[in-house]
Amino acid sequence: DTGVSQNPRHKITKRGQNVTFRCDPISEHNRLYWYRQTLGQGPEFLTYFQNEAQLEKSRLLSDRFSAERPKGSFSTLEIQRTEQGDSAMYLCASSLRPGTDAYEQYFGPGTRLTVT
Amino acid sequence: AQSVTQLGSHVSVSEGALVLLRCNYSSSVPPYLFWYVQYPNQGLQLLLKYTSAATLVKGINGFEAEFKKSETSFHLTKPSAHMSDAAEYFCAVTGDAIGSQGNLIFGKGTKLSVKP
């Protein structure tokens, strides 16, 4: 068990460019979550997958954001036409399904995005 | 709907003193509750969780929390603070139902400082 990994750890981009982040969950976890954390705030839910199906997207996830989880393994989060307001830490977490005593989310180290 | 309120955005204690970080939750369903710790520029690490078993939950690094349904609280304590405990702490809630969305709702966090 190598934990949740995220790449890249840091990304600096110019406004208007597209960026893509990758998350590799813990291998036996079928749930994968994306959160966004801005300075001084707790993480806010963006979207989640059960295996390869994207089951929920929050209102925070505008049309410029898209997430995929092909084959139910790793996931990517793409932001098109980045804006300065997208600057944040993007966190990925994985878990077993809720409703079990083993339910807990394990977080990756995050990708810090800076839009200039 | 669920929400979390963490009282006190900053808490400062002396090394060796009691640590008490407060968390109150609101949930329309039986909750699962979590405390996470975040060190600068890192992801979140799970300290402990409540999943409807024992109301007094022991976690890592000497931390514990007590679930009090009547007070809708899940306060985090540690008898004796250590310098290495300085970090930001987040309380989070989710629903426990099988088939639920399972995303965590976080508080805004409490930054703990430990004075020598």
Interface residues (C-beta under 8 A of the other chain):
Chain A: V4 Q6 R31 Y33 Y35 G40 Q41 G42 P43 E44 F45 Y48 L55 E56 L91 A93 S95 R97 P98 G99 T100 D101 Y103 E104 Q105 Y106 F107 G108 P109 G110 R112
Chain B: V4 Y32 F34 Y36 N41 Q42 G43 L44 Q45 L46 K49 T51 A53 F90 A92 T94 G95 D96 A97 I98 G99 S100 Q101 G102 N103 L104 I105 F106 G107 K108 G109
